[in-house]
Amino acid sequence: MMRWLKTHVTRDMIRPLIYKVFTRGVLALFAVQLFHFFAPARWPAARFSNLALIMAGLFLLGAVIAWLRLDGMNIPQLKLPRGKRRDPAFLRGDIADHIDDDIVKFDDLDKEGQDVCVLLTDLILAAVCFLFALFL
């Protein structure tokens, strides 16, 4: 596993990986809390530990899909249409002008790098959800 990580993970993937883990983790926690708030208390799935197990299962399913995509299976990704975003005039400067390294976003990675980033994100969040289910 460590050899696979050394060959597939580059230094450019650290920032997109952190951003993806944080945003998906916050969204998953929000969804779990929302369901926990609105679900009837007598449901067995309404307990936080059971909801964390369900989220861990969903993240593991996402990791399997990312692994299959890395293995060569053509699974289409959902691409939502986005409008072109305009930065305000006072934010046109970029911090990358002042440092040597360019800032790499998730969209700037190649297809394999994106799949590796999604796989690692889903595995990290599945482990966190399993820990929540174990201790909460």
TAHU-V863576 format. One record per residue. N is the residue number from 0. RES is the residue in one letter. SS is DSSP state (hx for helix, st for strand, lp for the rest). OMEGA is omega in whole degrees, 0 to 359 (none if undefined). D_CENTER is the distance of its C-alpha to the mean C-alpha in whole Angstrom. Layout:
n & res & ss & omega & d_center
N & RES & SS & OMEGA & D_CENTER
N & RES & SS & OMEGA & D_CENTER
This chain:
n & res & ss & omega & d_center
0 & M & lp & 180 & 20
1 & M & hx & 179 & 21
2 & R & hx & 178 & 22
3 & W & hx & 179 & 20
4 & L & hx & 181 & 17
5 & K & hx & 181 & 20
6 & T & hx & 185 & 21
7 & H & hx & 183 & 17
8 & V & lp & 177 & 15
9 & T & lp & 181 & 17
10 & R & lp & 180 & 17
11 & D & lp & 184 & 16
12 & M & hx & 185 & 12
13 & I & hx & 182 & 12
14 & R & hx & 177 & 12
15 & P & hx & 179 & 9
16 & L & hx & 179 & 7
17 & I & hx & 180 & 8
18 & Y & hx & 180 & 8
19 & K & hx & 179 & 4
20 & V & hx & 182 & 4
21 & F & hx & 184 & 7
22 & T & hx & 178 & 7
23 & R & hx & 178 & 5
24 & G & hx & 179 & 7
25 & V & hx & 178 & 10
26 & L & hx & 178 & 10
27 & A & hx & 178 & 10
28 & L & hx & 177 & 13
29 & F & hx & 180 & 14
30 & A & hx & 180 & 15
31 & V & hx & 179 & 16
32 & Q & hx & 178 & 18
33 & L & hx & 178 & 19
34 & F & hx & 179 & 20
35 & H & hx & 181 & 22
36 & F & hx & 186 & 24
37 & F & hx & 181 & 25
38 & A & lp & 176 & 26
39 & P & lp & 186 & 29
40 & A & lp & 184 & 30
41 & R & lp & 177 & 31
42 & W & lp & 177 & 29
43 & P & hx & 180 & 27
44 & A & hx & 183 & 24
45 & A & hx & 177 & 24
46 & R & lp & 185 & 24
47 & F & hx & 181 & 21
48 & S & hx & 177 & 21
49 & N & hx & 177 & 21
50 & L & hx & 177 & 18
51 & A & hx & 176 & 16
52 & L & hx & 178 & 17
53 & I & hx & 178 & 16
54 & M & hx & 177 & 13
55 & A & hx & 177 & 12
56 & G & hx & 178 & 14
57 & L & hx & 178 & 12
58 & F & hx & 176 & 9
59 & L & hx & 175 & 12
60 & L & hx & 176 & 13
61 & G & hx & 178 & 9
62 & A & hx & 178 & 10
63 & V & hx & 179 & 13
64 & I & hx & 178 & 13
65 & A & hx & 178 & 11
66 & W & hx & 178 & 14
67 & L & hx & 178 & 17
68 & R & hx & 176 & 15
69 & L & hx & 183 & 16
70 & D & lp & 175 & 19
71 & G & lp & 179 & 20
72 & M & lp & 182 & 20
73 & N & lp & 177 & 20
74 & I & lp & 184 & 17
75 & P & lp & 177 & 17
76 & Q & lp & 178 & 14
77 & L & lp & 178 & 14
78 & K & lp & 178 & 15
79 & L & lp & 179 & 16
80 & P & lp & 179 & 19
81 & R & lp & 175 & 19
82 & G & lp & 179 & 22
83 & K & lp & 183 & 23
84 & R & lp & 178 & 22
85 & R & lp & 177 & 25
86 & D & lp & 174 & 25
87 & P & lp & 186 & 28
88 & A & hx & 183 & 31
89 & F & hx & 180 & 31
90 & L & hx & 183 & 27
91 & R & lp & 178 & 28
92 & G & lp & 181 & 28
93 & D & lp & 180 & 25
94 & I & hx & 180 & 25
95 & A & hx & 176 & 24
96 & D & hx & 187 & 28
97 & H & lp & 178 & 29
98 & I & lp & 183 & 27
99 & D & lp & 183 & 27
100 & D & lp & 175 & 24
101 & D & lp & 176 & 22
102 & I & lp & 183 & 19
103 & V & lp & 177 & 16
104 & K & lp & 180 & 13
105 & F & hx & 181 & 11
106 & D & hx & 180 & 13
107 & D & hx & 179 & 16
108 & L & lp & 175 & 15
109 & D & lp & 186 & 16
110 & K & hx & 179 & 15
111 & E & hx & 178 & 15
112 & G & hx & 177 & 13
113 & Q & hx & 179 & 11
114 & D & hx & 177 & 11
115 & V & hx & 180 & 11
116 & C & hx & 179 & 8
117 & V & hx & 179 & 6
118 & L & hx & 181 & 8
119 & L & hx & 177 & 8
120 & T & hx & 181 & 4
121 & D & hx & 178 & 6
122 & L & hx & 179 & 9
123 & I & hx & 182 & 9
124 & L & hx & 175 & 8
125 & A & hx & 178 & 10
126 & A & hx & 178 & 13
127 & V & hx & 179 & 12
128 & C & hx & 176 & 13
129 & F & hx & 177 & 16
130 & L & hx & 175 & 17
131 & F & hx & 181 & 17
132 & A & hx & 181 & 19
133 & L & hx & 189 & 21
134 & F & hx & 180 & 22
135 & L & lp & none & 22
